[in-house]
Amino acid sequence: MDTPTKFDGDTRMQKWLEPAIELRIAEAVDVCEDETNELYEELWSLLKRLSSMAPETYEITSRIEDIFILKTNIVTKKAYKIGFDDGLSIGKQLR
């Protein structure tokens, strides 16, 4: 099986599409955040409980929350770009 071409912005078409791709990624991040909101609310509730039991953990619990949000964003962006690259690769193979 051929490895899909990696998106590196080298081709003119990819450079031309980059703003549209970034816009679509932002939309995908919003959708993923909406889809995982219940999990986020549960995490936030647990972190808030922990912080109230041990106030000295506030900085740590706040950082855990930040990491959860950052992970969601990174996974969404990476998955979208992989899917886009796969679509380009399949499109080239079908020609």
C-alpha positions in Angstrom: 0.0 0.0 0.0 1.4 3.4 -0.9 1.9 5.9 1.8 -0.3 9.0 1.4 1.5 12.2 0.4 2.2 14.3 3.4 0.6 17.8 3.4 3.6 20.1 3.5 2.3 23.0 1.5 4.9 22.5 -1.3 2.4 22.4 -4.2 0.7 25.4 -5.5 -2.7 23.9 -5.0 -2.0 23.0 -1.4 -0.8 26.6 -0.7 -3.9 28.0 -2.4 -6.1 25.7 -0.4 -4.4 26.3 3.0 -6.8 29.2 4.1 -9.8 27.1 3.3 -8.2 24.1 5.1 -7.5 26.2 8.2 -11.1 27.5 8.2 -12.4 24.0 7.9 -10.1 22.8 10.7 -11.5 25.6 13.0 -15.0 24.4 12.2 -14.0 20.8 12.9 -12.5 21.9 16.3 -15.8 23.6 17.2 -17.8 20.5 16.3 -15.4 18.3 18.3 -15.6 20.6 21.3 -19.4 20.4 21.1 -19.3 16.6 20.8 -17.0 16.3 23.8 -18.7 19.0 26.0 -20.2 16.4 28.4 -16.8 15.0 29.0 -15.3 18.4 29.5 -18.0 19.3 31.9 -17.4 16.1 33.9 -13.7 16.8 33.9 -14.2 20.4 35.0 -16.6 19.3 37.8 -14.0 16.8 39.1 -11.2 19.3 38.9 -13.3 21.8 40.7 -14.1 19.3 43.5 -10.5 18.4 43.8 -9.4 22.0 44.0 -12.0 22.8 46.7 -10.7 19.8 48.8 -7.1 20.9 48.3 -6.8 24.5 47.3 -3.1 24.2 46.8 -3.9 22.0 43.7 -5.5 24.9 41.8 -2.6 25.4 39.5 -2.3 21.7 38.7 -6.0 21.3 38.1 -6.0 24.4 35.9 -3.1 23.0 33.9 -5.0 19.6 33.5 -7.9 21.5 32.1 -5.7 23.4 29.7 -4.1 20.1 28.5 -7.5 18.5 27.9 -8.5 21.4 25.7 -5.2 21.5 23.9 -5.3 17.8 23.2 -8.7 18.1 21.7 -7.5 20.8 19.4 -4.3 19.0 18.3 -6.1 15.7 17.7 -8.8 17.4 15.6 -6.3 19.4 13.5 -4.1 16.4 12.9 -7.0 14.1 12.0 -8.4 16.6 9.6 -5.0 17.1 7.8 -4.5 13.3 7.6 -8.0 12.9 6.1 -7.3 15.7 3.7 -4.0 14.1 2.7 -5.7 10.7 2.2 -8.3 12.4 0.0 -5.6 14.0 -2.1 -3.8 10.7 -2.4 -6.9 8.8 -3.4 -7.8 11.5 -5.9 -4.3 11.2 -7.5 -4.6 7.4 -7.6 -8.0 7.5 -9.3 -6.7 9.7 -12.2 
